[in-house]
Amino acid sequence: MPRFLALAAALLMLLSAHPARAQAADSVPGLRPGDVLRVEIWREKELSGDFLVDETGKTTLPMLGERVVTGVSIAELRASLIEAYRVQLRNPSISITPLRRLNVVGEVLRPGLYVVDPTVTLAEAVALAGGATLNGNLRDVRVVRRGQLISTQVGVAQSLREADVRSGDQIIVPQRSWFARNSTFVVSTLISVTSIVIALVR
């Protein structure tokens, strides 16, 4: 019995020493103004859809009207929507997904506005825009926010969440340098010139 009590005490100490770890599952970042809230209610297609979060942090949902959806985690928001819809629906099954609205521009095949899950990587966001052109430089992807350059050489394997890419941001795939675009020509020219010089020296 004393050994059992000691083990139980040790377990309680470990749990209390890492409160953040216990809350990790419920700490998914919430929505920001400009994001899109995707709501899917089982067997209720007319109530499901994508809803834009305005600059005040509100969106308008069917049957519920205008609601503030920022300032809480995704788990908390889902719980509050289930509670609100329970007034009109019997045991509603609801899933919600936060989405980012991004402009993918530069050396891509289909530049434009895309709505994507924040877990999508930068490479996947570029792929949605048709991928980089032959002149695109994926080693120097840039993020611009409100006209200000936020970061350069962003790792394309990073998710939008990891790279702190927000709704309204521009993902820019720049053009490769002149040398990178013409390296084959430059190398072949150097080889030709070298051959001529060697021939003349002889």
Summary of the structure (lengths in Angstrom):
residues: 202
radius of gyration: 26.1
end to end distance: 96.3
largest distance: 96.3
contacts: 539
relative contact order: 0.12
helix: 36%
strand: 28%
